């Protein structure tokens, strides 16, 4: 059997393509039933703090007891961020449990940042009754970025 040079070349190209780092993070969030809460916000900033392409967010595990919304906007990064006080375009993910639902839910999102790195976030949600503010809640409620 003859192996064609183009097949060898193609195999070599596939092997030399750099693999982007992929990380997995699992975290927990407390949310109130029927209220929209921001789960993630990703700026278009590269490691060197220059603007890059918009991050990509893909839902790979949809919630069973609520819904997700992604939004695009602009924010100024907080002073504690690695690129402090920088105006940046962002992608954000918001979750809202079904009205009246309390219990557990889960969301899995794959986030590709401006440097091409992919992070899979598994977010385990504990949905409490409406009108109760979960202890230690720091996530922004509502649908504004």
N, C-alpha and C positions, 0 to 999 in steps of 0.2 A: 504494500500500500504506500502510495506516495503522499507526503505531506506538502501541501502547497506553501510557498513562502509567505503568502498573504495571511494564511491561518496562523503561522508562527508569529508574524508581525502583530497581528491582532491580539494574540494571547499575550505577547510581551507588553503591549500597550495597556491591556487590562491590569496586568500585574504591577505596572509602574505608576498607575493612577494613585495619588495619595489618598489614604483612608481618613475621613474626617472623624474626629473623636466623638463618640456618643456616650453620654452619661445618662444614668437613670436616678431619679429622685422620687422618694415617696414622702408625702407630708399629709398632715391632717388639718382641716379647717372646720370651725363651727360657724354655721350660717342660720339665719332666721327664715322660717317658712314664708314663701311669697315675696321675699325681698331679694333684689338683685345685688350681688356682691362681686367685686373684682377678684379673680383668682390669680391672674398673671398679667404682667405688663412688660413688654420687651421693646427696648429702643433700637433704632437702626444704627447704633454706634459700634464701631469696631474696637478692638483692644487698644488701639492707639488713639481712641477718642475722635477719630474722623468719621464722617457720615458714610454709611455703606448702604447696601440694598435693604429694602424692608425685610424684617424678619418674617418667616413663614410659620404659621401655626396650623397644625393638622390635628383634628380630633380623631384619635384612634380608639377611644372608648367613651361613647356617649353616656350621659347620665340616664338612669332608668326612671328617676322620680323628679325630673326637672329638665331645664333646657339651658343651652349655652348660646351666647351671642359673642361674636368677635367684632371689634371696632378698631378703626384707624384714627389716629389723632396726633396732636403734638403736645409735648409737655417740656418743662424745664426740669432736668434731673435734680434730685435732692443733693444737698451739700455732702451727704454721707456716701454718695454713689462714687464708683471708681472714676467717673468723668463728671465731677461736680458742676452744678449750675450751667449745664449745657442744654441748649434748645435741641430737641430731638423728635423725629417722627417715631411713633410707637404703634404696636399692635397690642391689643388687650383682650382678655377673655373674661366674660362675666357669666355667672351661674345664677339661676333662679329656680328654687324648688317649687313644685306644684303647690298652689294655695291649699293650706290646711295639712300638708304632708309633714310629718315628723318622723325621724328615723335616719337610717344610713343611706348614703348614695356615694357614687364614685365616678370620677372623671379621669380620663387618660388623654393627655395632649403631647404631641411631638412638636418641639419648638426648634427651628433652625435659625440661629442668630446671624448677624451680618458678616461674621467671620466664617460662616459655613458649618459651625459646630452644631450638633443636634443633641438636644436633651429631652428625654422622655420624662414627663411629670405625671405621676399617679397621685391624685388628690382624693383622699378619703374624707368625705363630708359627713358631718353630724348636723342634721337639720333639727333645730329647735322650734318651739311654737312661735308664731308671729307675735310681735310686740315685746319679745324678750331679747335683750342684747346679750350675745354670747360673751362669757368672761374673757377679758384680755383681747377683745376684737380690735384689730388694727387695720383690717382691710377696708377699702373704700366701698361704701354702699351706694347704690344707684347705678346708672349706666353712663355717667360722665367719667372721663378718664381721670 
